[in-house]
Amino acid sequence: MAKEISKVVKLQVRGGAANPSPPVGPALGAAGVNIMEFCKQFNARTQDKQGKVLPVAITVYKDKSFDFVVKTPPAAVQVMEAAKIKKGSGEPHIRKVATISWDQIKTIAEDKMQDLNAFTIESAMKMVAGTARSMGVKVKGNAPF
Amino acid sequence: MEDIYLEFEFNVSPSEPWTDILIAELGEAGFESFAETETGVTAYIQKRAWKEDLLEAVDVLKSDLVTISYTQQEIKQVNWNEEWEKNFEPILVDGICSVRAPFHEKPDVTFDIVIEPKMSFGTGHHETTHMMIQHLLKNEWAGKKVLDMGCGTAVLAILAEMKGAQPIDAIDIDNWCYLNSIENAARNNCKHISVYEGDASLLERKSYDTIIANINRNILLNDMATYAACLEAGGELYLSGFYTEDLESIEKECNKHKLLHVEHIIRNNWVAAKFFKND
């Protein structure tokens, strides 16, 4: 029988660095979960992405057990990495801060496909390109679709 | 040092794709972690990492395509694990060692460890603690100088003392683990445990007969040379906190420092391994 869900907590935590401080502590502690158990598991599972901000969805069950799914870094984080910038533009439509290629957009879109609720790779690429433009990152060349 | 966190609750309109962008920029600016909300995101940073001009580097806050407002407050570290602690089940390892809370009935076992974990790791519930206790139970500790690195609740140091080890150094980088270890050592009438707050840099010029470290792969790999340097020839090293697929890299690093694999236990894909220092 499927276990009854008590709540789903959506956090973004750095890989290998979960600790019982906020937001992990209060979010899980209130639900009666053993916080340290989550931290140990999360840190071991994300040890190859040490320090990267990773979205994690934690499902807490009525019996105080839990499981969690770690996603790949958010599209905006990946765009910043690909474009080698530390921040976007405050005036994205006027002032561009970097350029990336459609190939780079495609790599990110493939990685984020599941999380973006996109049915096709083209629609995922459009969403990622939209995020890039909103940050003042110009996408080079014509769209390949 | 006590950890105080600052909480920033951001309202982002429109939410897509701006919340994502805000998180990315806050992450670069030094914010540690985030909780996604209906209307945006709540972001957390340690007070000692915070600077007044930090948000000036977050350009998306100045963008005219999105409206972002925020409120901030300070959050004191409290024991968030209290709810779980109220009714956790005691643990029994190999029929002779129990780890329990003060409110549990005293069991009839050789080693009865009483722990109030608060937010420290080490209640025996996790596979790695369980297996490290097994290693401790079946090996000789009398009169040995022991280091418990990343001690958490100090549960392993306490068992080492019950098995006759002395003196014992217990070290943890987290302030609440440091305080919790002192409390738990006293709670179990331990007389030979010294607790320190810090990392492997505290180990300079130290020497031990046995080292136990239940931490994680990255830290173990990083600190292996230090452990090896303060372990006597013929000494034993017990490592846990990593998966079966990580054992190879751990063993390789150990071998570089004359630490030879003796045996290991596996539980649910977690490993606790014993190494021996060849002189």
Interface residues (C-beta under 8 A of the other chain):
Chain A: V9 K10 L11 Q12 V13 R14 G16 A17 A18 N19 P20 S21 P22 P23 V24 G25 P26 A27 L28 G29 A30 A31 G32 V33 N34 I35 M36 E37 C39 K40 N43 A44 Q47 Q50 V53 P55 K64 P74 A75 A76 V77 V79 M80 K86 K87 G88 S89 G90 E91 P92 H93 M127 G130 T131 S134 M135
Chain B: D3 Y5 E7 P17 W18 D20 I21 I23 A24 E25 G27 E28 A29 E32 S33 F34 A35 E36 T42 Y44 Q46 A57 V58 D59 V60 L61 K62 S63 D64 L65 I75 Q77 W80 N81 E82 E83 W84 F88 P117 M119 S120 F121 G122 T123 H125 H126 T128 G152 D174 W176 N216 R217 N218 G241 F242 Y243 D246 W270
